[in-house]
């Protein structure tokens, strides 16, 4: 354990742990903007008629930018997730130490699961060429579900530590409000037997002919999906700002 701690200390000595929240989030925004821009050079892109995943089969180079970008994004945010758990970890004897550390541990686990879901979104990201596109959808739902869970868990740990940022907590509550309509629209998607049958059983050409028009018609599903994705990046920025202040105050 001591050797792991020393290795992490050296790693965060090169690039401080707080900075990874900003690096990852800015990179994420850049990936989404660039891939949407490349898509729009051939076919106009908007957040109402196109799901986030549409960039995974987009034209003009948007596909590799988006899919490779998701993998890199997960790798950039992972160091901050570990760092956040470290700085929130309660020392033995501290108030509500067991509860806080349980929240921290569960927060890290759910965050890692969310990142794995993000990787799955990238690997199976093209509905036009990959028969296994169903795994992309599973990865997407894993990402969204566990992203809101880890945000709540870490935020609760901050609150119980009595060192928390009002802005960060309020934004987490806003995220919870955003995920509710997205979950409702997602249930509507999952209950559409024609679309689910196409994804699971039909050949690629027939699958595409049903799935892509369905996505284009579900403007509020697309909108709330985009809102949740971008809000997660904003959450990392706000939390990075919080942890940076916490780190400075502890010196």
Beta strands, then each sheet from edge to edge (+ up, - down):
end
